[in-house]
Amino acid sequence: MYTKLIVAAVLLAGVGTAGAVETDAQRVQAVLPQVTAWRRDIHQHPELSNREVRTSKLVADELKKLGYTVRTGIAHTGVTGVLIGGKPGPKLAIRADMDALPVTEQVDLPFASKAKGEYQGKTVGVMHACGHDAHTAMLLGLAEIFAGMRKDLPGSVMLIFQPAEEGAPPGEQGGAPLMVKDGVFADFHPDAIFGMHVVSTMTVGTAGVRPGGAMASSDTFRIVVHGRQSHGAMPWLSIDPIVTAAEIVTSAQTIVSRQLDISQKPAVVTFGVFNGGQRFNIVPETAELQGTVRTFDEAMRKQALASLKRIAENVAAANGATVETQIPLSADSGNPVLTNDPALTARVRTSLETALGKQNVIESPRWTASEDFPYFGLGAHAPSVYFFVGATPVGVDPATAPSNHSPKFFLDEGALKVGATAMLQAALDFLGHANSQ
């Protein structure tokens, strides 16, 4: 569906028309070389969740140069910058995430990542495979723009540079929930919170926003099957946890296909980890399963989690095994539904259409990926909006482009201008800047 929305390079040459929008486009154009340089530098030096030491220092140093009031060390490596405008007005928070993924880059770029890191006890490649490098660079660009117009800026802005959006390492806390817990809004109470994400499913030049539930909730789970070990030549002496775990995986497929009314809202149950055994000829004593449950409805969420627990327990019992379940893994192991405030979304969509052209802004479909961005709105008791910006080059079918989180994920840097222009327009419109009307 997105291929119909592919636009030519008009957006890359300058968006908007005469007057204020052109002025905003010129502001973005002026900082674009630096935004691109920041993005490439951060891309070449990615850091895993809760380890964003270099990135957070870069961010803090730049914000201090621009005259922001800066806090560091929030949720380990989080940074905020607050700028008070020269005119009265509302308070707006804008968030960008900074962390990378344990992925080895397979994109041939002069600034490709060669970085290594430690993840779950293993040395892994590290890559900005989700576009957080672009988010951080664009928000730094906006920081420069806001600072340059401080005298005429109504209200105030808080720029939030968040660590660990991809999830804290096992045994650690992090991300948006910890930033809220650490008092990110203790001295700044926003009237609204904005965020955006570059996505491979849309082409450069397009943007999408959806009122209500835009991204799914997610709950992480862990199931450990306890059986009885035996030699592989005599499996009748065992209680096979691998066979039992496999049956749990198979039976759990009925949760979505037979137990949830997905004609109303989508749901997903995914197993991402299946560990059991050390040797080909030994039936092991235990097997472990891990995965996620994603929904857009609280009742469906509770039903799915309860069904998964029931299936695990009863399948294990039927096989003579026992089972240890953590469903969900913990109270803070997942994310709520990302819900865009309908009234604020309508305002932001108008801003996006002003910045990019009405024909280039769509109502994005529900996305079953999840985000911890909702914790900011919940923590601040403020409405929030999160929108999407196309990252796939014009002429490439987004349906076949490597997805976010892929080692081949490729961001067309034209998205930097489009995303920065869109967010600037939305921010200035919300603050009531006269030249943005």
ABEGO torsion letter per residue (X at the ends): XAAAABBBAAAAAEBEBBEAAAAAAAAAAAAAAAAAAAAAAAAABBBBBGABAAAAAAAAAAAAAAGBBBBBGBGGABBBBBBBBABBEBBBBBBBBABBBBBBBABBBAABBABBBBBGGBBBBBBBAAGAAAAAAAAAAAAAAAAAAAAABBEBBBBBBBBGAAEBBBGBBEEAAAAAAAGAAAABBBABBBBBBBBAABBBGBBBBBBEBABBBBBBBBBBBBBBBBBAABAAABBBAAAAAAAAAAAAAAAAAAABBAAABBBBBBBABBBBEABAABBBABBBBBBBBBBABAAAAAAAAAAAAAAAAAAAAAAGBBBBBBOBABAAABBBBBBBBAAAAAAAAAAAAAAAEAAABBBBBBBABBBAAAAAAAAAGBBBBBBBBBABBBGBBAAABBBBGBAABBBBAAAAAAAAAAAAAAAAAAAGBAAAX
